[in-house]
Amino acid sequence: MNVLKVSFVELNARERVKAILDEGTFRELLDPFDGFESPHLERQNIVPQSDDGVVVAKGKVAQEPAVVISIEGNFQGGGIGEVSGAKIAGALELALRDNKEGIPTRPILLYDTGGVRLQEANYGLLAIAEISAAIVALREYVPVIGVIPGKIGCFGGMSLTAGLCSTLIMTKEGRLTLNGPEVIEQEAGIEEFDSQDRRLIWNTIGGEQRYSLGFIDHLVDDNVETLKEIIRDHLDHNDTHCFRSEQVDLFRSRLQKIDPSQPFSHKDVQKVWNETIGKETSNKESGSSEGIPDESRGKTWFTALTDQTKSDDVPSVLCTDKTVDKERVRYIAVVPDSSNRFPRARKGEVGLAEGWAIARYVREAIENDEEGKRRAIVAIVDVPSQAYGFNEELLGLHQAGAAAVDAYVEARQAGHPVITLIVGNAISGGFLTHGLQSNHLLALNDEGVNVHVMSKQSAARITRRSIEELEKATKQTPAMAYDVESFATLGALHELIDGVDADHPGSEDIEKIEDRIIEAIRSARSEPFDLSNRLQSLQARENRSASIKVRERLTELW
């Protein structure tokens, strides 16, 4: 007998959760009557929503305890702000607590999101870092299942979290990418990516393309029953293979076989990908520059702290070890390389090769220190953004970023003190990939240090505001501002360091920064290995109070 199909894509966020959970088990946490809506939208003349666009519900799937988190694409494009981000991160953190205590609560994430909500900017950036950390921690206990049904898809920083999931399921109507088509067109030009060319978009980031290149595990029909069956199959699936974000050698080997100077399609890539499966990889980037990287603050500080100037692997990712005050420290920096074989990553952006190289360097430290004292890892941050380009999205920039995030989280959880030193720009996916997973964030208090989710030009285009209107909004919502002093008010910084020449550090400046790094390392060794300290500072209690209250209420209702 033919069974009538029910579209999952057409359901709203709450209906999707009810469709996944066993009948009669749906129990929503922080429902609209709890009144947790964004405190930042109304002052920008945007009507808030009483669930802030995220539905969290406990119940059962195939008779097993589960928590299902669903993002509503019809509200603010599924953008992640302070409250919505805290609901997702808080629910995952409680699921982690359950599993640590022997209660196997299965987490399922239903994505329909454009990434960070630009009207809340750095609130969203911090929340996505916390969501990423929780997913990696949870995977050690139970599978984390992600579903990208369609309508909006999964964009921006949330694509990094999707790249961390144990199992990722998608329909043909879904899209998965770090940079959206409009942003690529804005940053790289219409010649590189026409955001109105729907065929180009689907052939670059659509469900079928993502499945053909191995960036998702299942491509399913838009049918509720089909989707539920696959989710049930993976609830207790004990993966014996590496998670996708851990397959560093395989993806690096595949990238080495791509010549970005020649045009290629997703079918060309698929052929190369398939031929590379199972082959060994080398550490040397094929065709990469042999020269010394270009000047930048990142390179200046890497050289000042290590006396090294070049890499033996990807030229744009510098890495070396040094002992400072009896602490063994691995320094990592992303720097400009005008000869980078991927042109969109020549100005210090975190691109494909950079994401996978960071993951390799961090994982090397984890493996080498497995039996001894864990060395510290210091990420020197001066990144203008992630790389914006057609090649980057086709070849899975989101997965390269997820690999770096995964490695940093695992290092921190293994006991490596991970410290970030922000010396220049810390923007968007570049910062999420390289810097936001550390135990402690240090930053120079300098006008050249900026923290944000997107360039002003792109943010203006996406939010359909003028740059003047955006600048006015930053005065009402400090999280939207670019300067590091505004970022410091969110309470995530361990220290904002004054009195240092950021461009031309002298011996006293270098000694001062080394002292701060050593203090941060020793502090990290004596504290929990998670990111909970970012909500415990006085500034956080004042300016991320919604993030804290959401978690407190979730805990009461759990």
N, C-alpha and C positions, 0 to 999 in steps of 0.2 A: 504494500500500500504506500502510495506517495505521501510524504509528510510535508506540510506547508512550511517553507522556510520563513524565518523571522530575521529581518535585518538587524544586526548588532550596531552597524554604523549609524543608523537612523535614530537610535535610542539616545536619550540625554544621559548625563553622568549618573544620576540616581537610578534611572531605569537599567543602566548597564550593570550596576552593582547588584541590583535585585535579580537580574537575569543570570548572573554568575553564581550567586549563593543558592544553596539548597532552599527549596520553598519553605517559608515560615521561619527562617533563621535570621533574616535581615534585622540588624539592630544598629541604627546610625549613631555615631558619636559626634558630638558638637554639631547637632542638626541646626537648621535655620532658627529655631526658637531659642537656642543658646545665645544668639546675637553676636557671634564673633565675626565682625566684618572689618574690612581694612580701615584703619584710622587715617590713611593717607590720601584716599581718593577724593573724598568730598571737598577737601580744600582745593582740589584741582578741578572742581566742577564736574566730577565724574560720580555718578550715582553708584554707591557700593552695593554689594549683594550679600544677603545675610549668611550665606555659607562661604563667601569669598571664592566661589568657583571650584571648591574641592569637596567631595563627598567621601567620608571615611566610615566604613561599617564593618562590624564584626559579625560572624555567622559561621556557617559550615559549608564546605565544598566537598562533595562526595563523603559526607559525614565526618570530615576532619575540620578542626578549628582553623579558621582563616580570618585574615583582615584584608578587605579589598579597598583600595584607594583609587578614586576615579576623578579625573580632572575634567571640568566642564568647558568645552571649547567655545560655547556660546557666550561666555562671560569674559570679556577682555581678552579674547583669543586664547583662553587657557593660560594666560600669563601668570607667572609665579611671583607673588608679592610676599610681604611679611607674614600675614596670617595663613594664606594658602600654603606657603612653603613650610611654615611651622606645623601645620596639620599633617603634611606628608612626612616630614622628618620626625615629628613627635610620634606618629603612629608606627613608623618603622623602628624607632628606638624602643618603643614599648614591646613590639613584636620580638626584638632582639632580647630584651629583658626576659620575656616569657621563655624563649628558647634556651637561654642560659640557665633558667631555673627548671628546665625539663618539660616545659609546656610547648609542644611543637606547633606554634601558630604560623600558618602559611601566609606569606605576604604576596599579594597580587596587585600590580600597578596597571591601571588603565590610562594610557597616555592620550591626551588631546590638547596639545600645548604648543604655543609659539615660543616658549622659553621664558626668560626673565620678563616680568611686567615692567616696562620701561619707566612707568610713573612711580615705581618703587625701587628701581635700579639696584643699588647695592644691598638692600634687604634681600632681594631675590638671589643675588650672587652668593651671599652668605648661606642662604637656605639651601641652595643647590649643592654647595660644598657639604653641608650637613646630611642631605639626602644621599649623596654619593658615599659618604663615610658609612652611613647606616647600611646601605645595600651590600657593600663589601664585607662588613662585619657579619651581617645576617647570612650571607651565602655559605659561611662555614658551618651553619647549623641546618638550614633548610633551603630548598631552591627558592630564588626570588624570580617570580614570573612576571614578565612585562608584556603588555598587549598594546599594539598600535592599530586601532580599528580604522581610522580614517577621519574625514571632514577636515580637521586642522592637520593632524599628523603629530610628529614629535620634532621640535626644532630647538635651536639654541643650546643653552647649557643643559637642558633636560635630555638632549640627545646623548650627552656623556653618561648620564645616569642609565639610559636605556642600554648603552654599550657595556654596562657593568652587570646587567641582569644575567642570571643563570640560563634562563630560557627566554627568547624573544619571539613573539608571535605577531604577525602582521597580515592585513588584508591587502589586496591589490589597490584598494583605495587609500591606503596609508602612505605617508611620506616620512622619511627619516633623514635628518641632515643637521649639521651644526649651523651653517649659514643659510638663511632663507634666500630665495631667488632675488628678491628686491634688494637685499643687502649686498649680494654679490654684484648685482648690476650697479648699485651705487658706488661700491668701492673699486670694482675692477673694470667697469664699463660695459655698455650694452653689447659691444663687439664680442666680449667674452661670455656674457650670459644675458640673454633677453628674457626678462622676468615675465613677459607676455607669451612666450613660446611654451605652450602647455606640453607639447610632445617632448621638447627638450627637458622640461622639468621632470616628467614621469620617467623618462629614460635615464635620468641622472639620480633621482632620489626616491622614486616610486617603489612600491612593494615588490614588484616582480624583479626589478633591477637589484634591490637590496638582497633578495633571496638568491639570485643568480651569483652574487659575489660573496655569499656566505656571511653577510652582516646580520642576518636573522636566522632563526632555526626553522620556522614554519611559515609558509604562505598559505593562508586559509581563505575559503569562500566566506562571503559576508553572511554568515548564518549562525544564529545563537547556539544551536545544538552542536554544530561542528566545533565551534570555539570552546564550548564547555568540555567537550570530549578530550580535546588536546590538553587543556589545562589540567583536567583530572589525571591524564596520563603522566603529567610531569610533577604532580604534587609531591611524590615521594621518590622521584627519580634521582638516584645517586650518581651524579656525573663522575665518571672515572677519568675523563679527559680534562685538559686545562680549560678554564673559562676563556671566552674569546679574547677578553682584555689581557689575558696572561700569555697569549700565543705570540710573544714578541719576535722570536726568531723567524717564525713562519711568515708573518706579515712584512717583516723587514726584508726577507728574501724575495717576497713577491714584488715589493716596491723597487728593489734593485733591478728587476727585470723590465721595468717600465721606463720608456724613454719619453719624458715629458716635453721634449722639443718637437715631437711628432704628434699629429692629431690622432686620437684613438676614440673608439666608442666603448660602450659597456660590454659589447660582445668581444671586442679585442681584449679587453681587460679580463673577461671571464676565461678566455683561452689561456692567457698567460698565468692567471691564478691557478687554473686546474693543472697546468704543466708543472707548477712549482710545488704542489702539495707533496709533502714527504721528503723533499730535498733539504740538504743541509744548507745553512746560511753562513755567510762570512760576516765579519764585523765592519768591513770597509764598504762605504757607500759607493756603488759603482758609478763612475762618471762624475763624482763630486769634486768640488774645488780642492786644490792642494794648497791654496794660499792662506795667508793669515787673515782672520776675520776683520771686518771693518770696525772702526771706532764706535763706541757707544758707552753710555754709563755702565751698562752691564759688564762690558769687557773691561772698562777701567777698574771697576771694583773687583772683578774676578782676578785681574792681574795684580792689583794692589794687595789682595789677601792671600794670593797663592804663588806669585812670581811666575805664573804660566801664562802663555799667550795664544796657544792653539790646541786643537784637538787631534787625536789620532784616529778619529772615526768621522762623524758628521761635523764638518767645520763650524757649523752654526750652533753646536752644542758643546760648550767647554766643560770639561770635568777633570778634576784631579783630587788627590788626597793630600792632606797636610796635618801634621800634629801641632796643636796649639795648646799650650799649658796642660800637657799630658792628655789632652782630648784628641783622638783621631777624628778628623773631619773630612767628609767628602763634599766638595763644593761643585755645584752645577749651575751653569748660566746659559741662557739662550741669547745669541748675539747676531748682529747683521752679517750677512755674507753675500756680497754683490755678485758672486759667481754661483750662488745656490742653483742647482739644476732645476728646482721648482721656483720659477720667477716670483710667484706671489709670496714667497717666504724669504725675500732678500733683505728686508729692512728690520729684521729681528722678530718677525712674527713667528708664532708657534705653528708650524705646518706639519705635514705628514711625517717627514723624516725626523723632525724635532721631537714630536710626541713619542714615537717609537724609540728614539735614542735615549730620551729621558727615562723611559720605562726600563730600557736595558741597563743603564748605569745604576739605577736605584735597585733593581733586582739583583745585579751583580754584588752590590754591597750586602744585601740580605743573605744571599747564598754564601758568600765568603765569610760572613760573621756568624754563621749559624751556631757554631760551637763555642764562640768566645764573646768578649764584650762587644756590644753593638756600637759601631761607630756612629757619630752624628752625621746628618746630611743637611747641608745648607743650600737652599735654593736662592740664588741671587736673581732678583726679578727686575727686569727692564724690558717689558714686552708690550708693543703697541697694540697687539690684538692677536687673534688667531689669523691664519692666512685665508684670504678670501679669493676663491677661484673655482672654475669649473673642475679642473683636475682634482683639486682638493676634495670637493664633495663627491665626485664620482668614485674616488679611491678610498673614501671612508675616513675623512678627517675626524669625524666624531669618534671613530673607533681608536684612532691614534691618540686622541686626547684622553679617552677612557682608559687606555693602557697606562698612560702616565699617572692619571689619578689613582688607578688601582695600585700601581707600584708604591706610590707615596703612602697610601692608606695602609697597605700591608707592612711597609717599613715601620710606620708609626706604631701599628698594633704589635709588631714583633719586638718593639722596645728600642728602636733607633730614634733618638731625639731628632725630630725634623724641624728645622728652623727656616723661616723665610726672611730674607733681607730685601726690602723694597727700596731700590735706589733710583728708579725712574718711573716709567709707566707700568701700570698693572691693570690691563684692560681686558674685560670680557672673557672669552673662552681661553685666551692665552693665560690669564691669571688663574682661572679654574683649573687649567691643566698643570700649570707650573707655579705653585705657591700657596694655594688656598687649602691644602691638606696638611699644613704643618701644625705641630704642637703650639708653636709660638710665632707670631708675626711681628717683625721689627720693621720700622720704616724711617727713612730720613725725613726730617721736617724741612722740606724744600719745595719751592713753587714748581719745580720740574717733576715732582712726584705726584702722579694722578692715579686715582682708582675709579674705574667705572665699567659699565657693561657694554658700551657701544660708543663709537665716535659721535660727536654732536650732529654732524651732517646726516648720518644714517638714522640716528634717533629721531631727528626732526622729520625725516621722510616717513619712517614707520608710524610715528604718532600723529602725523599730519599737523605738526605745529611748526612755527618758525623757530629759528635758533634763539631769537629774543624771548619768545614765549617759554622756551625750555629753560633759559637762564633765570627767568622770573620764577619759574616753578622750583628751581633749586634752592631759592631763598626760603621757600615754605617747607620744603622737604629736603633736609640735608643729605639724605641717602641718594638724592639725584645729583648732588654736586660732584665735581671731579677732583677737588683739592683734597690732600691727604688729611688736613685738619678736620674737615667734615666727616671723612671716613672714620677718623679716630673717635668721633662722638658715638659711633655704634658699638664701641666697647670690644671690638675683636682684636685690636692691637695689644701686644704685650708691652711695647714701648714705642713712643714716637721720639726719635732722637734728634735733639737740637744741636746747633753749633758745629756742624760738620760741613766742609766744603765738598758738595756732592759731585762737582765736575772735576776738581783737581785735588784729590785728597793728599794731604801731607802725612808725615810719619805719625804725628799726634792724632790725626783723624783716623788713620788705620788702626792705631793702637786702641783708640776709644771704641771703634766698632768691634774689634776682636774681643775686647772685654765684655761688651754687651752680648756678643754671640755666645761666649763661654758661660756667662750668667744665665742666658736663656736655655742653653743645653743642660746645665745642671738643674735648673728649675724643671725642665721637661722630664728629666730622669726620675724626679721625685713625685710626679703627678700622674693622674690617670692618662692612658694612652688615647683617649677619645678627644672630641672637640668641645666637651662640656664647659671648659674654662671660658669659652667665648661668651657665655651667657651669665657669667658670675661677676664680672667687673662692675664697678659703680656706674660707668657709662652705659653698659648693656642693660642694667636694671632700669635705668631711666629711659633709654632710647630704643631698646628692643623689648620693652615691657610686654607688647602684644605676643612676641615669640615665646616669652616665659609663661604668660597666662594661658596661652593655648595649650602648652605642654602640661601645665598644672591641671587644667580642666580635663584634658584627655586622660590623664592618669586617674582622676576621680571616676571617670565614666568607664574606664577600661574593663 
